[in-house]
Amino acid sequence: MSEERPMMTDTTPAAVTPTNGAESDDLRGIESLPGDEKPSRKLEKQMRRYFWTVFGFSVITNLLFLISPMYMLQVYDRVMSSGSYETLIVLSIIAVFLLLIYIAADGGRRRTLTRAGQYMGQALDGLTLRRGLASASTTSTETVNAVGNLSRLQTLMMQGALAPLFDIPFVVFFLGILWLIHPVLGAFGTIGAGMLLVLAVVTDKMSRESVQEAGKRDQRAQNHLSHLVRQRAAIVSMGMSDRAVGHWQKLRRDAADGNVESMAKSTYMSASTRSLRQILQVGILGTGAALAVSGQVTPGTIIAGSIIMGRGLAPIDQTVAIWRQVIMAGRSWKELKEWIDSSAEGSVPLEHDTVTAMPRPEPVLKFEEFSVGVPGADKPLLPQMSLDFEPGTIVALLGPSGSGKTSFLQSCAGAWPAHHGSARLGGRDIATWDARDRGRYVGYLPQHVELLTGTVFENISRFTDPDPEEVFTAARRIGAHDMILTLPKGYDTPIGEGGVHLSAGQRQIVGLARAMFAEPALLLLDEPTAHLDANLAAELMKFFGDLARAPQSDRPLTAIIATHDLRLINAADKVMIIKDRKIAVSNREDYLRKVSDLRRGQPGAQPAQKPRPAAGQVGQITLDRGVTEDKS
């Protein structure tokens, strides 16, 4: 082994305690609340206190709205007839004082809605994203859509757009006051409210389907745009820009057409509602004037009745105006509810879960009737296997492209659930072992390395707070240290959005250092030499060479390496071949002997002095059953 490899320690933290950074109970994740109910049900219960507070402020604001009509009634009926300046001054002071209270109550209502939106975001954002990361069957588009639904709901509440909905119950209150003033005015107002409600129902039926379809079209166009941006290099280099842009424009115009159609219906109905309300205002003024002329009401009643009816009908008018937003919010909540409630099935670790940190496992990998399959698929990609890899075993995983090597590694790493059976590391089932604890002992290099936004140091350390020497050791072990020092800020170089652009080879070597961080018990590498230059590839080969020369019992890890670079076979103890949905496992010497025999059997081939596999010969090995193993 290399002298740079640190000795393993026996220290293990007592517990893994994940946190969400919340500073108060009001802003903790909804999954942190006690109880076994579904997350959406918990959220609804927590949101009730905000909505009841908003309703309380709504009671105050609607009662105080009577100040204006009462003031007008007193001025017309008492001040104008008595000519008393003292009465006018007292009434004005009282009205101003109560209107200041109205301002505070209305501000409190909007502030509470803002807090409700903030709470929803703080309660669900972690669970929403974690649900997308934890489920292997979930696509990136579905995850982005779920987060978008949460943002849409949060924004709607924080903007106070839902306030008119809390005024709807007071329509009856104001109409009742009109009935008390005069039955004719009450009847007029009730008929007018009924007409507005009918228009609101018609608006809902006419626009709901078109609004939902327009939202779906918008989402499709946005998803396609994100896909195009990610594929920019391929699109530009192969001259596909015009076709790519044209396809996106078609999706965007379809979305715009859908929005125009839905907006046309809702806008027309909203305009009809406003027009009808104005007609009703004129009508009640005329009706009040007729009653005043006949002596049934006082002149002040004309103005007061008009203001009261206007306030009573305003929530209906305002609700129709925001109905499109309400429909989209309802759709967003329905989708988000289904999304977060699926976490209650146990596939998503919740933030309040106590994770007892397990001691470092023995690097023993055992497969028990283990089969690999795409999540949600009925049939497995690979047949069942039952294999044991002793501590320190290095396995070279070979096979043609598309044979299932990457899927196999993803299942071994716990990123995909096993289609059947289990894979155990040190006796623990990898699939059921909480990833927050298991991840400390697994190093995984995916086929396409993506680094997170942050510094090189943070990426290698997996965004933990380690001793810097642990990061440097991981980088030195596979020859990444010198390359990282050439970056603008070394280990502090920012990468990702707004950071330094790394080449494919640089990303690959940083990904390898990340996989090697903290000396994992299980190392899973998918094409580790891809994109590496000769020097970096040589450093990696040196690491595995040193590892292979050490006695197997002294090796700190078990490794499975999927590769088309057959040089790595020289460091392997066993070779696993996947071909035609079959798996064969043999010792390295047996594999090389078979390859050598195949080469000698070919016309014109010369016997090899030192058997080495050649590219293209792996696929010539005949596999006669699902899994074979040679332990000679």
N, C-alpha and C positions, 0 to 999 in steps of 0.2 A: 504494500500500500504506500501511497505517497505520504511523506512526512508531514504534509500540511493538514492531513485529515485529523480533526480534533477527536479526543477521546470522548466517548459517550458518558454522560452523567446520569446519576440515578435520581436527580431531583425532578419532581413532578408537581406542578401546582395542585392545590387541593381541589380547586373547582374552576371551571370555565364559566365566567359570569358575563354574558353579553349584556350590553346596555344600549339604549337608544339615544342617550344624550339628553333626555328630557330633564327639566329642572323642577318640575312640579307635577302633582297628580293630574292637574288639569290637562297637561300636554303629554302624558305618557301614552304609549301605544295601546290601542284598544285590546290587544291580546294580553296585555299586562294586567287587565282587570280580572278579579276572581270570578269563578263560575265556569260551567261547562257549556254555556250557550254558544251559539254560532256568533262569530265576530259581528255580523251585520245586526243581529239582535242586541248585542251589547252596545253597539254604537247608537242604535235607535233609542235605547234607554238613556244613555248619556246625553244625547242631543235633546231629549225632552226638557231638561232643566233650562237649556238655552231657549227653547221655543216657548216654554211657559213664561220665562222672563220677558221675551219679546212680546208675548200676548199681554202681560201685565202693563208694559209700557204702551201697548196699543190701546188698552182700556183708558189710560190716562190721556193719551193724545186725542182720542176720539171724544172723550168727555170735555176736554179743554177746547176742542174745536167749536163747541157751542158758544164760546165767548163772543165770537164775532157776530153771529145772528142775535144773541141776547143783547149785546151792546147796541146794535142797530135798532132793535125793537124798543129799547129804553130811550134812545135818543129821539126817535120819531114820535113815540107815544107820550113821553114824559117831559123831555127837555124842550122839544119844539112847542109843546102846548103850554108849558109853564114859563119858559124863557129863563130858567134858573141856570146861571153860570156855575154856581157851586155844585149843583147836581151833575153837570157835564164834567167838571174837573174830577169829582170823586169817581164817577163811572169810568172815566178815562184812565185814572191811576190804577183802579182795580183791574181793568182790562189789560193794561200793559204788564202789570205784575203777573197775572195768570198766563199771559202769552209768553213771558220769559220762562215760566215753568213748562209750557208747551214745548219751547225750544229744547230745554234740557231733556224732557221725556222723549222727544223724537230723536235727539242725538243719542240718548241711551239705547233706544231701540236699534238704531243702525250700528252702534258700537257692539251691541250684543250679537247681532247677526255676523259682524266681522269676526268676533271671537269664536262664534260657532263654526265659521268657515276655517279659522285657524286650527281649532280643535280637531275638526274632521281631517285636515291634512296631517297634523301631527299624529293622530290616532291610527291612520290607515296607510300612510306613505311607506313605512317600513314593511308592513305586512303585504301590501300590494306588490312591491318590487320583489320581496323575498319569495312570494308565491310564484312569480315568473322565473326566478333563478332556481328554485328548488325542484320544479316539475320538469322532467326531461321531455315530456310530450308537448310542452308549451313553446310556441314559436316566439321569436323576438317581436314580431308584429303584434301579437296578442298582448305581450307584456307592455309594449309602448301604448297600445290602445287603452289598457286598463289604467295606466298612470294618467293618460289623457282624460279619461272619464273622471278620475278623482280631481284633477286640476280644474275641469269644467265645473264640477259641483262646488268646489271650494271657491272659485272665482265668483260664481253666481251669488253665493251667500255673502262673501266679503264685500261685494258691490252693493248689497242691500236691495237687490232686484226682487227679492221675495217678499218685501214689506207689504205690498198691496194684498197679498193672500191673507195676511193677519187682520186686514180691515174688513174682509168679506162678512164676518158675523155681525158687524155693526151696521150693515145695511138695514137689517130689521129694526135696530134701535132707532135710527134716524127716521125711518118710515113710521115707526110708532109715534115719534114726536109730531110728525106731520098730522097723524090721525088725531092727536090730542089738540093740536091747534085748530083743525077743522076737518071733519070727515071727507069733505070734497077734496081738499088738498092731499089728505092721506090716500084717498082712492086714486087720485091722479098719479101720485108718486109710486104707488104700488103697481099700477098698470105699466108705468114707464120702466120700473125695475124688471118686471116680467118680460117686457119686450127686449131689454138689454140682455137678460139671461138667455132668452131664446137665441139671440144673435151669437152669444158666447158659445152655446152648445153647437150651433151650426158651424161656427168657426172651427171648433175642435174637430168635428167630423170631417170637415172639408180639408183641413190642413194637417192633421196628425200623420197620416200615412205619407204624404208628400214631404213633410218635414223630416221624418225618420229616414226616408229614402235619400233625401238630400244629404243628411248627415253621413250616411254610409258611403255615398259617392265622394264626399269630401275626404273621408278617411282613406278610401282607396287611392285617391290622387296623392295624398300626403305620404302614404306608405310607399307608393311607387317612386315618389321624389326621393325619399330617403335611400331607397335601393339604388337609384341612379347615381346619387352622390357617392355612395360607397364604391360603386363600380366605375368611377370617373376614369381611372387610368386605362382600363380595358376599352371603354367606350371611345375615348379620344384616340388612342393608339390605333384602333382598328377601323376608324372612320364611321362609327355607328352613331355619331352625335345627332344627325338629322333624324334618323329613324327613332332614336331614343327620345329625343325632344318631342317629335311628332306624336308618339304614343302617349307621352305624359300630357301634352296639350289636349289630346282627345279626352283623356280622363278628366282633366281639369275643366274643360268646357262642358263635359257632361255634368260635372258637379255644379258648375255655374248655372247651367240650364235648370238643374233640379232646384237650386236655390231661388232662381227667378220664379219658377213655377210655384214653389211653396210660399215665397214672399208675396207673390201677386195675390194669392188667395187670402193670406192673413192680413196683408196691407189693405186690401179692399174691404174686408170685414171690419178691420180696426177703424178705417175711415167712416164706414157706415155707422159704427157704434158712436164715434165722436159726433157725427152729424145728428144722429137721433138724440143724443144727450143735449145738444144745443137746442134742438126743436123742443125737447121737454122743458128746458129752462125757460124758453119763450112762453111755452104753454102754461107753466105754473105761474109766471108773472101775470099773464093775461087772466088766468083763473082767479088769482089773488086780487087783482084789480077789480074784477067783476064782483067778488064778494065784498070788497071794501066799499064799492059804490052802493051796494045794496045794504051796507051797514052791518054786515055779519062779522067782519073782522076789521081791525084797525089798520091804518096805512102802513105802520111798521111791520105788520105781518107779511105784507107783500115781499119786502126785501128779506126778512128772516126766513120765510118759507122757501124762497128761491135758493138761499145759501144752504139751508138744511138739506133740501133735496139734492143739490149739487154735490154736497159732501156724501150723502147716502149712496148716490149712483157712481161716484168717482172710483171706488174699488173695483166695480164691475168693468168700467171703462179701462182702468189701468191693467187689470188682469188680462183682458183681451189683448192689450198692446204687448204684453210680455208672454203671451201664450206660447209662442214659438219656442222661447227659451225654456218655458216650463216643460213642454213636451220633450225637448232634447235632454233636460235635466232628469226627467223621469226615465228616459231610455238609458241614460248614463248610470243612474243609480241601480236600475235593474241588472245591467251587465256587471257593474262593479260588485253588487251584492252576490251574484253567482260566483264571481271570481274569488272574492275573499272568503266566502263560506266554504269553498272547496278546501281551504287550508285546514278546516276543522276535521278533515278526514285523516289527518295525521301525517301527510306528506310534507308539510311545511313546519319547520321548527318555530315555535313562538318565542318572543323575546323574554317572557317571564319564566320560561322553562329553566329549571336548574340543571345544568349539565355537569355531572361529576366527572372530573378529568380522570381518565384511565391511565395507568402506568404505561410506559413505552412498551408496545407489544413486541414479542419475538418476531423476527422477519420470516415467519412461516406462512406461506400462502397455500390455502387449501380450497379446492373447488369440489363442491358436493352436488352432483347432478345439475351442474351449472350450464345454462344455455343463454345465449344472447339474442335479443330481438329488439326491433324498433318499438319504443313505448307506445302502447295501444294496439300494436299489431297482433293478429291471431297466431301467425306462424313465426317460429324463431328464425333468425338469420343463420345461426350455427347450431349444431346438434349438442345434446347434453354431454357433459364431460365430468369425470371425477378424477382429479389429479392432485398430487401433493408436491409442492416445491419446498425443499428443505431450506433452512436459514442460509442466506448468502448465495442462493442460486442466481445465476445470470442466464436469462432466457432470451434468445434471439427469435423474434416473431417474424416469420417470412410468409410470403404469399403474393399473388398478383394483385394489382390495383382493383379495388371493389370487392375483395374477398371477405372483408369483415374485420380487418385488423384494428381499424380505428374504433369500430363499435365495441370490439372486445375490450380494448383498453379503457374506453369510457365506462363500460360496465364494471371493470375491475376497480376503477377510481371512484365509483359511486355516483358518477354523473348521470348514468342511466341505471334504472333498476334492472335486476336480472329477470329475464323472461321466465326462468324457472330455476329453482335451486338457490344456491348461495355461494358467494366467494368470501372466505374468512381470512383475516389477517391476525395472526396471533390468537386465533380462536374466536374472534369477534366478527360477526356478519357485517361486511362493509356497507351494505345497503341500508341496514337499520342503525348503524353506528352514527350518532349525531355528527354532522359534518364539521361543526365548530370544534369538536374534540378530535375527530378522525383526521381532519386536514393537517394537524400538526405532524402527523407521521406518514403522510403520503406526499410524494413529489410527482407532479404530472406535467408533462410537456405536450400540449395538443398539437395536432398536425399544422394548424394555422395559428401562430402565436399572436395574441392580441394583448397589449399591455394597457393598464388602467391609467387614467389621468393622475399624474403625481410625479415624483422624482424617481430616478433609477433606484436609489436606495429604498424607497418605499415599496416599489414593485418587487424587488428581490426579497425584502423582508415580509412580504405579503401584508403590508400596512400594519404591522405590529410595532412594538417599541423594543427592539432587541439591543443587545450589546453590539456596537458597530463591528466588532471583530468577527461576529458570526456572519455578517453579510460579506465582509471582505474574504473570509475563509471560503464561503460558498462560491464566490466569484473566482477566487484563485484556483479552486479545485478543478474547474473546467476551462481555465485559461481566459476568463472574461475580464479579469482585473485590469490588465494593461489596456485593453480596448476601452473600458469604461473611463479610464484616466484621460484618454484622448478626447472625450466629449467636452463641450464648452465648460461645464461646471462639474465634471467628474460624476461622482455619485449623486450630487445634488442637481444634476441636469433635469429640468422639467420635461416631461414627455406627455403625449396625449394632446388634448384640445388646447391650442395656444402655446404648446411647448416645442421642443426640438424634434424635427422629423428624423426617425431612425430608419435605416435601411432594413431590408428583410433579414439580412445576416445579423445585424445588431440586435434586432428584436429577438431573433432566435437564441442568441447567446445570453441575453438578459433573461429570457424565459427558462433557459437551462439552469442559470444560477438560481432563479426563483425555485425551480424544482428541487435543487440540491440544498436549499436553505434549511438549516436546523437538522441536517443529516437524517433524512426520512428513513423509515423502516421499509417502505415499499416505494420503489422508483419505477415510474411508467413513462416511457419516452416514445413518442410517435414521430418517426423520421428525424432523429436528433441532428443528423449531419446536413439536412436540407438547408440550403442558403449559406452554409458556412464556407469560408475560404479555406485554402489548404492549411494555413497556420492554425486557425481555430479548430478545424477538423482534427489536426494532428494532436492538439492539446486534449481534445475530447478522447481520442484514441489512447493517449497516454494514461488518462485517468482510468479508463476501463482496463487497460493493460496492467496497471499497478494493482487494480482491484482483483483482476483474475489471478495474478501471481501470489496473492495472499491466500493462506489456507481458508477454505470455505467457511469453517467454523469461526474465523476471526472477522469475517466481513460483516459490517453493520447493517446491511440492507439486502433485500431481494429485489432484483430488477427484471423487468420485461421490456424489451426494446423492439419496437416494430420498425423495420428498416428494409430498404432496397440496397443499402450500402453493405455488401457482404463482407467487408473488412471487419465489421463488428462481430462476425461469427467466431473469429479467432479468440475473442475474450469470453465467449459464451460457454456455459456448462451444458446447456440443453438447447435444442432447436425445436421450435414449434412451427409447424407448417399448416396454413389454412388454404385449402383449395377445394373448389366445387362443393362447398358446404360440408367439408370434412376436415378433421383435425388430426394431425399426427405429431407425436412428440418423440424425440430420440436424443441420445447423447450426441455431443458435437462430433466426436470421433466417428461414430456410426454414420452420421450424416455425411461427413466429408468422405468417408470410404465409399458410400453409395454414389456420391457425385463423381468420385474418381473412377469408379467402375463404369459409370455411364459414359465418361469421357473416353475411356479405353475402348469401349464397345462401339464408338462412332468411327466410321470409315476415315482413315487418315489421321486419327487422333493419336498423339504420342502419350505414353504413360507419364504421369506427373511425378517428379521427384518428391515434391511436397504437396499433397493434395490440398487444393484450394477451390472453393466453389466459384463458378463463373456465372456471370449474369445471364439469365435466360434458362439455366439448367434446373432451377428450383422447381419449375412447373412440370418437369419430366418425371418427378417421383410419383409412383403409382400408389394411391391410397385406396385400400379395398374395404374399409369400414369407417364408421364415424370417427372414432378416436383410437389411435394405437400408441403404445409407449414401449420403448425398449430401454430397460434398466441395466443392461449388461455393462 
